[in-house]
Amino acid sequence: MKRRDFMRQAGGATAALGAGATATAGTATAQEEGGGGGQKPDFGGYTDGAEGGEYLDARGESEVTVDVGGGGGLAFLPTELWIDTGTTVVFEWSSDGHNVIFDDNPGSVSGHEPLEGSGFSFEVTFESGGIYTYYCDPHRSLGMLGAIAVGEEVPTVSAGGGGGPKELHELGVAIQAHWVGAATILGIIMSVIFTFYLVKYGESAHTGTGR
């Protein structure tokens, strides 16, 4: 290989290596800065697999409506809700044969046990902070579940489908970012030394004459 050919190839490889390192660093930075949609309440997995699956941050609102029997008849919409203390939630039936039963909760609020049909409504004002979970008794096994977080003093998790800061190994990458950086720097140094050696001492007798 001629010296100039090697230098072109070494320069291209070094540039590509540097570009790869920049992209990796950029990705790591983006992951560290998080993006991911902020935080949402941690409902402890209560609504995992629930029908509907909608989440609403309604902090700042004095009144919020939950659709009972929406989403095809077997969902509370929104399924997950975050409100301020003192907010009133109005439960409005949009299909028949549902009720609202609260599990043990911080404020001992009462639901509505009798089965009701479309057009019925009742309301609850949440004066105590915490996590409230509830369900429709006839359709609980079918995923008709709901949860309400009240106030700021509730556990939270990253919102946005698993967004937020993540380590590279959590994303399936077997190496850490600083190892990539170290390997990149070492590769650049070795390329520079090898290029310097060839420039100073000339081509090897075994590289061929080239054209």
Summary of the structure (lengths in Angstrom):
residues: 211
radius of gyration: 30.1
end to end distance: 9.5
largest distance: 95.2
contacts: 583
relative contact order: 0.20
helix: 31%
strand: 28%
